[in-house]
C-alpha cells in the first residue's frame, strides 16, 4: 500500500508543490518500491530456502511476515528518531541497515538467522526509510498531494515487476546466497534517496531562520476516543490478515502446478504491471471534487473487490486462471493502496493524522505478522492452495463490511460538522491578513510565538536542519 504521513513542517513555510519536490517524489517512489515490493519479491527464493534448511511453507512465510511487521510495527520508533535527528539522517542509517541485513543473510546457516537478518535488520532499515520519506513528500506537496501520493505509491508495483524476475534470474545464476548479496547492494540506493530529502527551513524577512517550535508529545492517544478511528483501525487490521497472503503464495501455487519457475515468477510481474496503472488512476479519481467526499465508500468497495478476487482465484486450475487472478488482484490491490491513508485523513483530520497513522501501522503489524504464516500452516495441513485463498478472501471481505457498516453508523460527520479540509481552509482564511492592511513586524513575531500553544496543544517540528 502507500500514502502520505501528514506532519507539520516549519512555521511559515508553504509547500512548493513542485520544484525540488519532484526530486523528493522520486526518492519517495524508490523507497516505497523497495519497502512494499521487497517482502513479496523474496518469496521467489522460498523453494530454495525450503530445500536448504528442510523447512515447510509456514516457516518460509515468516520471512515476509517479519519484514512487513517491522515496516508496520516500528512506526512510533521512526517518529521518535525523526523528531530527534531529522528525516535525512534517519533515512541514511536505514539504508545502511537494509543493505547490511541482506548481505549478512547471504552467509546464514539456519532459518533463524535469516529471520534476524532479512526479517529484522532489513525490515528495520526499510522502515527507517519509508515513514520519513512520506513525511517529506507531504511537506513538499499540498494542492497536488493526491497526485503525488498516487505516483509515489506506484513505486511498489513498478519495483515488484522488476525485483521478482530479477530475483529468479539471480537465483538461477548465483543461488539464493548470491541473490541475497546482490539485492543487499541494490538496497544501498536507499541512501541515495535519503540525500534527496532536503529539509524545508522557515526564514524571516530579514534573512534569518524563523522561530523554532517547541516539541509536542510524540504520540496523541486521544484519537482512540474517535469511534471512526477505532472502526477504521479494526477494519484495516482485519484486512491485512489476508491482503498480503495471495502475493506471497501465488508463485509457489504455480510451481506446484508444474509451471516452469520463470513463468511462475512472471505472475508477480503481471500483478505489478496492472498495479502500476491502478494506483495513480485511483489517486486521480479520489482527488476529484465530487468523488473525494465518498472516499470511504470507494475504499470499502476496493476491499470488497479484493476479497472477492481472492475467492474466485481459489478456483484457478491452470496457469491461465492464475494470470486472470493476478490481473484483477492487481486492480483491487492498487485501489486499496491508493485509498487507505486518504480515507484515514478524512476520518481523523490533518492535525491528528501523524499520530493516527503510527498507531494504525502498529496495530496492523500484529495482523501482518499472523497472516502469511497462518496461511502457510493451513497449506502444510491440507496441501491445498484453494483453502488459503478462501481464507484470505473471507478476511478481506469481512474488513470491507466492518468499514462500510461503521461508516454508516459512526464515521460519517454530522450535518453541522465541517470536514477536516474545510476546517483547515477556513482557519487559513482567518489567519490571512487583509490585502490592503499593513502588518506590523512585532505583531507577526508575537503571533508566531503564540501559535505553538493554539488550542491547548504544543506543536512540534519533526524535521531538523542537516
C-alpha positions in Angstrom: 0.0 0.0 0.0 1.3 3.6 0.1 0.2 7.0 1.3 1.5 10.2 2.9 2.1 10.7 6.6 0.9 14.3 7.2 3.2 16.2 9.5 3.5 19.8 10.3 6.6 21.5 8.9 8.4 24.7 9.9 6.2 27.7 10.7 5.6 29.9 7.7 6.9 27.5 5.0 4.4 26.9 2.2 4.5 23.6 0.3 6.1 24.4 -3.0 4.0 21.8 -4.9 6.9 21.3 -7.3 10.5 22.4 -7.7 12.8 20.3 -5.6 9.6 18.4 -4.6 9.8 16.4 -7.8 13.2 15.1 -6.6 11.7 14.3 -3.2 8.8 12.5 -5.0 11.3 10.4 -7.0 13.1 9.4 -3.8 9.8 8.5 -2.2 8.9 6.5 -5.3 12.0 4.4 -4.9 11.7 4.0 -1.1 8.1 2.9 -1.4 9.0 0.4 -4.1 11.7 -1.2 -2.0 9.5 -1.2 1.2 6.4 -2.9 -0.2 7.8 -4.9 -3.1 10.7 -6.5 -1.2 8.7 -8.7 1.1 6.8 -10.1 -1.9 9.9 -10.4 -4.2 11.8 -12.6 -1.7 9.1 -15.2 -2.0 10.9 -16.2 -5.2 13.6 -17.7 -3.0 11.3 -19.7 -0.8 11.6 -23.0 -2.6 15.4 -22.9 -2.4 15.3 -22.0 1.3 12.9 -24.9 2.0 15.4 -27.3 0.3 18.4 -25.7 2.0 17.1 -25.8 5.6 14.5 -28.6 5.3 11.5 -26.5 6.4 7.9 -26.0 5.4 5.8 -23.3 3.8 4.8 -21.7 7.1 8.5 -21.4 8.1 9.5 -19.5 4.9 6.4 -17.3 5.1 7.7 -15.9 8.4 10.4 -14.1 6.4 7.9 -11.9 4.5 5.8 -11.5 7.7 8.7 -10.3 9.8 9.7 -7.9 7.0 6.2 -6.4 6.9 5.8 -6.5 10.7 9.0 -4.4 11.1 7.8 -2.0 8.4 4.4 -1.5 10.1 5.3 -2.0 13.8 8.2 0.4 14.1 6.1 3.5 13.2 6.4 5.0 16.7 10.1 4.3 16.8 10.5 6.1 13.4 8.6 9.1 14.7 10.9 9.4 17.8 14.0 9.1 15.6 12.7 11.7 13.1 11.8 14.1 15.9 15.3 13.8 17.4 17.5 13.7 14.3 15.5 14.7 11.3 14.4 12.8 8.2 17.6 12.7 6.2 20.0 11.2 8.8 17.4 8.6 9.8 16.9 7.5 6.2 20.7 7.3 5.7 21.1 4.9 8.6 18.0 3.0 7.4 19.6 2.5 4.0 22.7 1.1 5.6 20.7 -1.3 7.8 18.6 -2.5 4.9 21.7 -3.4 2.9 23.6 -4.9 5.8 20.7 -7.3 6.6 20.6 -8.8 3.1 24.4 -9.1 2.9 24.5 -10.8 6.3 21.7 -13.1 5.3 23.8 -14.5 2.4 26.1 -16.1 5.0 23.3 -17.6 7.2 23.4 -21.3 8.1 19.9 -21.5 9.7 16.4 -20.2 9.1 16.5 -18.4 12.5 19.5 -16.4 11.3 17.6 -15.5 8.1 14.7 -14.2 10.2 17.1 -12.0 12.2 19.0 -10.6 9.2 16.5 -10.4 6.3 13.4 -10.0 8.5 14.5 -7.8 11.5 17.6 -5.9 10.3 16.5 -5.3 6.6 12.9 -4.7 7.8 14.0 -2.1 10.3 16.2 -0.4 7.7 13.2 -0.2 5.2 11.0 1.2 8.0 13.5 3.9 8.8 13.3 5.0 5.2 9.6 4.6 4.5 7.9 6.8 7.0 10.4 9.8 6.9 10.2 9.8 3.1 6.4 10.1 3.2 6.6 12.9 5.8 8.9 14.8 3.4 6.6 14.2 0.5 3.7 15.7 2.4 5.7 18.8 3.2 6.6 19.4 -0.4 3.1 18.9 -1.8 -0.2 20.3 -0.7 -2.6 21.0 -3.5 -1.1 18.2 -5.6 -1.0 15.8 -2.7 -3.4 13.2 -4.1 -1.5 13.1 -7.4 1.9 12.9 -5.5 0.6 10.1 -3.3 -0.6 8.1 -6.3 2.7 8.5 -8.1 4.7 7.6 -5.1 2.5 4.6 -4.3 3.1 3.3 -7.9 6.7 2.6 -6.8 5.5 -0.6 -5.2 4.2 -2.3 -8.4 7.0 -0.9 -10.5 9.6 -2.5 -8.3 7.6 -5.7 -7.9 7.7 -6.0 -11.7 11.5 -5.6 -11.7 12.5 -7.4 -8.5 10.6 -10.6 -9.0 12.1 -11.7 -12.3 15.5 -10.3 -11.2 15.3 -12.4 -8.1 14.6 -15.5 -10.2 17.4 -14.7 -12.5 19.9 -14.2 -9.6 18.8 -17.5 -8.1 19.3 -19.4 -11.3 22.8 -18.0 -11.8 24.1 -17.4 -8.3 21.8 -19.4 -6.0 19.9 -17.8 -3.1 23.0 -16.7 -1.3 24.4 -14.8 -4.3 20.9 -13.3 -5.0 20.7 -12.0 -1.4 24.2 -10.5 -1.7 23.3 -8.6 -4.9 19.9 -7.4 -3.5 21.8 -6.1 -0.5 23.9 -3.9 -2.8 20.8 -2.6 -4.6 19.3 -1.5 -1.2 22.2 0.9 -0.8 20.2 3.1 -3.3 18.1 4.0 -0.3 21.0 6.1 0.9 21.0 8.0 -2.4 17.2 8.7 -1.9 17.9 9.9 1.6 20.3 12.5 0.2 17.4 14.0 -1.9 15.3 14.8 1.2 16.4 18.4 1.6 14.5 19.9 4.6 12.3 23.0 4.2 13.5 25.8 6.5 11.5 28.7 7.6 13.0 32.1 7.2 12.2 35.6 8.5 12.0 38.6 6.1 15.4 39.8 7.4 17.1 36.6 6.1 17.5 34.7 9.4 15.8 31.5 10.3 12.4 31.6 11.7 11.5 30.7 15.3 11.6 27.1 16.2 8.5 25.4 17.6 8.9 23.6 20.9 8.4 19.9 20.7 5.0 18.4 21.5 4.1 14.9 22.7 5.3 12.2 20.3 2.0 10.3 20.1 -1.5 11.6 20.5 -3.6 8.8 22.0 -6.7 10.9 22.1 -7.5 9.5 18.6 -8.8 6.4 20.3 -11.7 8.5 21.6 -12.8 8.8 18.0 -15.1 5.9 17.2 -14.5 6.4 13.5 -10.7 5.9 14.0 -11.3 2.7 16.2 -13.5 1.2 13.5 -11.1 2.1 10.7 -8.2 0.6 12.7 -10.2 -2.6 13.3 -11.2 -2.9 9.7 -7.7 -2.4 8.3 -6.2 -4.8 10.8 -8.6 -7.5 9.7 -7.9 -6.6 6.1 -4.1 -7.1 6.3 -4.6 -10.6 7.7 -5.4 -11.7 4.2 -4.3 -8.8 2.0 -0.6 -10.0 1.6 -1.3 -13.7 1.5 -2.0 -14.2 -2.2 1.1 -12.4 -3.5 3.3 -14.5 -1.1 1.9 -17.8 -2.2 0.9 -17.3 -5.9 4.4 -18.2 -7.2 4.5 -21.4 -5.2 0.9 -22.2 -6.3 2.0 -22.0 -9.9 5.2 -24.1 -9.3 3.1 -26.8 -7.7 1.0 -26.9 -11.0 4.3 -27.8 -12.7 4.6 -24.4 -14.2 8.3 -23.5 -15.1 10.0 -21.3 -12.5 10.4 -18.4 -14.8 6.7 -18.3 -15.8 5.7 -18.7 -12.2 7.7 -15.7 -11.2 6.2 -13.8 -14.1 2.9 -13.8 -12.3 4.1 -11.2 -9.8 5.3 -9.1 -12.8 1.8 -9.2 -14.2 0.3 -8.3 -10.9 2.7 -5.4 -10.5 2.2 -4.2 -14.1 -1.5 -3.8 -13.5 -0.9 -2.3 -10.1 1.3 0.4 -11.7 -1.7 1.9 -13.5 -4.3 1.1 -10.8 -2.7 3.2 -8.1 -2.3 6.5 -9.9 -5.7 6.1 -11.5 -7.3 5.6 -8.1 -5.4 8.6 -6.7 -6.6 10.9 -9.5 -10.1 9.6 -9.2 -10.2 10.2 -5.4 -8.8 13.7 -5.9 -11.9 14.7 -7.9 -14.0 17.2 -6.1 -17.2 15.2 -6.5 -15.6 11.9 -5.5 -13.5 12.8 -2.5 -16.4 13.1 0.0 -17.2 9.4 -0.8 -13.7 8.1 -0.5 -14.7 5.9 2.5 -17.3 4.1 0.3 -14.8 3.8 -2.5 -12.2 2.3 -0.1 -14.8 -0.2 1.2 -15.6 -1.2 -2.4 -11.9 -1.7 -3.1 -11.6 -4.0 -0.1 -14.7 -6.0 -1.2 -13.3 -6.3 -4.7 -10.0 -7.6 -3.4 -11.6 -10.2 -1.2 -14.0 -11.3 -4.0 -10.9 -11.7 -6.3 -9.3 -14.0 -3.7 -12.3 -16.2 -3.6 -12.6 -16.5 -7.3 -8.8 -17.1 -7.6 -9.1 -20.1 -5.4 -10.9 -21.9 -8.3 -7.9 -21.5 -10.7 -6.8 -24.8 -12.0 -4.2 -23.8 -14.6 -1.7 -21.1 -15.4 -4.2 -19.1 -17.4 -6.5 -19.0 -14.4 -3.7 -17.6 -12.2 -2.9 -15.0 -14.8 -6.6 -13.7 -14.8 -6.5 -13.8 -11.0 -3.3 -11.6 -10.9 -4.9 -9.1 -13.3 -7.9 -8.5 -11.2 -5.9 -8.7 -7.9 -3.6 -6.0 -9.2 -6.5 -3.7 -9.9 -8.1 -4.2 -6.5 -4.8 -4.2 -4.7 -3.8 -0.9 -6.3 -7.1 0.7 -5.3 -6.6 -0.3 -1.7 -3.1 1.0 -1.7 -4.0 4.4 -3.1 -7.0 5.0 -0.9 -6.0 3.7 2.5 -4.3 6.7 4.0 -6.5 9.2 2.2 -9.5 7.7 4.0 -7.8 7.8 7.4 -7.1 11.5 6.9 -10.8 12.1 6.1 -11.7 10.4 9.3 -9.3 11.9 11.8 -8.3 15.2 10.1 -4.9 16.6 9.3 -3.9 17.6 12.8 -4.1 14.1 14.3 -3.1 12.2 11.2 0.6 11.8 12.1 -0.3 10.1 15.4 -3.1 8.1 13.9 -1.0 6.6 11.1 1.7 5.5 13.6 -0.9 3.8 15.8 -2.7 2.2 12.8 0.5 0.8 11.5 1.4 -0.6 14.9 -2.0 -2.3 15.2 -1.7 -3.7 11.6 1.8 -5.1 12.4 0.2 -7.8 14.6 -2.1 -8.8 11.8 0.7 -8.8 9.2 2.8 -11.0 11.5 0.0 -13.5 11.7 -1.5 -13.5 8.2 1.0 -15.3 5.9 2.3 -17.8 8.5 -1.3 -18.8 9.2 -1.9 -19.4 5.5 1.3 -21.4 5.5 0.1 -23.5 8.4 -3.2 -24.2 6.6 -1.3 -25.2 3.5 1.0 -27.5 5.4 -2.0 -29.2 7.0 -4.1 -29.5 3.8 -1.7 -29.2 0.9 -4.5 -27.4 -1.0 -3.9 -23.8 -2.1 -7.6 -23.3 -2.6 -8.2 -23.1 1.2 -5.5 -20.5 1.7 -7.0 -18.2 -0.9 -10.5 -18.7 0.5 -9.3 -17.8 4.0 -7.6 -14.6 2.7 -10.7 -13.6 0.7 -13.0 -14.1 3.7 -10.8 -11.9 5.9 -10.7 -9.0 3.4 -14.4 -9.3 2.7 -15.1 -9.1 6.5 -13.0 -6.0 6.8 -14.9 -4.3 4.0 -18.2 -4.9 5.8 -16.8 -3.6 9.1 -15.7 -0.4 7.4 -18.9 0.1 5.4 -21.2 -0.5 8.4 -19.0 1.5 10.7 -19.1 4.4 8.2 -22.9 4.3 8.1 -23.3 4.5 11.9 -20.2 6.1 13.4 -17.7 7.6 10.9 -20.0 9.9 8.9 -19.8 13.5 10.0 -22.9 15.2 11.4 -24.5 17.7 9.1 -23.3 20.7 11.1 -19.7 19.4 11.5 -17.3 20.7 8.9 -15.0 18.3 7.1 -11.3 18.5 8.1 -10.3 20.0 4.7 -12.9 22.7 5.0 -11.9 23.5 8.6 -8.3 23.8 7.6 -9.2 26.2 4.7 -11.4 28.3 7.0 -8.6 28.5 9.6 -6.2 29.7 6.9 -8.6 32.4 5.9 -8.9 33.6 9.5 -5.1 33.9 9.9 -4.5 35.5 6.5 -4.1 39.3 6.9 -6.2 41.6 4.6 -4.5 42.6 1.4 -5.0 46.3 2.0 -3.7 46.3 5.6 -0.1 46.7 6.6 1.2 44.1 9.1 3.5 45.3 11.9 6.6 43.1 12.3 6.1 43.0 16.1 2.6 41.6 15.6 3.9 38.8 13.4 6.6 37.9 15.9 4.0 37.8 18.7 1.7 35.6 16.6 4.5 33.1 15.7 5.5 32.8 19.3 1.9 32.3 20.4 0.9 29.9 17.7 2.5 26.7 19.1 0.1 26.7 22.0 -3.0 27.2 20.0 -5.9 25.0 21.1 -4.0 24.0 24.2 -1.6 21.8 22.3 2.1 22.2 21.8 3.1 21.8 18.1 6.3 20.2 17.1 8.7 20.3 14.1 10.0 16.8 13.5 12.5 17.9 10.9 15.8 19.3 11.9 18.2 21.1 9.6 21.0 18.9 8.3 
